[in-house]
Amino acid sequence: MRSPAVYDVLLVRPFMALVRGLRHDPVDLFVTGLSALAIRLHRTLRRSQVGQVRRYAGWLMVGSIATVAILVFK
């Protein structure tokens, strides 16, 4: 056997078999799914941000007053 053939049999073929076997690795699928979920959440949540800081501050104030009222009058 020539040296490139030995290299192919001992290293390349087992490595390629391992790569084919791990093509659908569960960890990789989980990470890919998590990435897709993050992108989908980003696209959904960015619709709520229209750049109206006063409106955000107003709703924050309303929520704070409601929280204080619930705690005081409970």
LOTIGU-694755 format. One record per residue: z, x, y of N, C-alpha, C in turn. Coordinates in steps of 0.2 Angstrom, whole numbers, plus 2048, in hexadecimal, padded with zeros to 3 digits. Each point is the difference from the previous one (the first is absolute). Layout:
ZXYZXYZXY ...
// end
This chain:
8008047FA8007FC806800804806 7FC7FE8058008048068067FE804 8018048058067FF8057FF7FA804 7FB7FE8037FF7F98038027FA7FC 7FD8017F98017FA7FB8088007FF 8038057FF8078007FF8047FD806 7FE8028068037FD8067FF7F9800 7FA7FE7FE7FF7F88008047FD7FB 8018037FA8037FC7FB808800801 8028068028088018018027FD806 7FC8008068037FE8067FD7F9803 7F98018007FD7FA8048007FA7FC 7FE8007FA8007F97FC8077FD800 8068047FE8067FD8008027FD807 7FF8048058017FE8077FC7F9802 7FA8007FE7FC7FA8028037FA7FC 8028017FA8037FA7FC8067FE803 8048048028067FF8047FF7FC806 7FB8028047FE7FC8067FD7F97FE 7FC8007FB7FE7F97FE8067FC7FE 8048027FD8067FC7FD8057FE806 8008048058057FE8067FC7FD806 7FA7FE7FE7FC7FD8068037F9802 8037FD7FC8047F9802807801800 8038068038078018008047FB804 8057FD7FD8047FB803803802807 8028068008038038077FA7FF805 7FB8037FE7FA8008057FE7F9802 8007FB7FB7FF7F98028057FD804 8068027FF8067FD8047FF803808 7FE8068008008038077FA7FD804 7FA7FF7FC7FA7FD8038027F9802 8037FC7FC8027F9801805800806 8048048018058018067FC801806 7FB8058007FC8018057FC7FA803 7FD7FC7FB7FC7FA8028057FB803 8067FF7FD8057FC803802801807 8018078018018028077FB7FE805 7FA8027FE7FA7FE8047FF7F9801 8017FC7FB8007F88018057FE805 8068027FF8067FF8047FE802808 7FE8068017FE8028067FB7FB803 7FB7FE7FD7FB7FC8038027F9801 8057FE7FC8037F9801805800806 8048068018058008057FD802807 7FA8038007FE8028067FD7FA804 7FF7FB7FD7FD7FA8048067FD804 8068017FE8067FE804801804806 7FD8068018018048057FA800805 8017FC8067FB800804801803807 8068048008018048068047FD805 8037FA7FF8047FC8058078027FF 8028058038078038008057FB802 7FF7FD8068047FB8038027FA7FA 7FB7FE7FD8017FB7FB8058037FA 7FE8067FE8058037FB807800802 8018038078068008038047F9800 7FC7FB8028037FA8018027FD7F9 7FC8017FB8027FD7F98068047FE 8008078018068047FE8077FD804 7FF7FE8068057FD8048037FA7FD 7FB7FB7FE8017FA7FD8048017FA 7FE8047FC8038027F9807802801 8018058058068038018057FA803 7FE7FC8048047FA8038027FC7FA 7FB7FE7FC8027FC7FA8058037FB 7FF8067FF8058047FC807800803 8008018068078008038037F9800 7FC7FB8018027F98008037FE7FA 7FC8027FA8027FE7FA8078047FE 8018068028068047FF8067FD804 7FE7FE8068067FD8048027F97FE 7FB7FC7FF8027F97FE8017FE7F9 8008057FC8017FF7F98077FF7FE 
// end
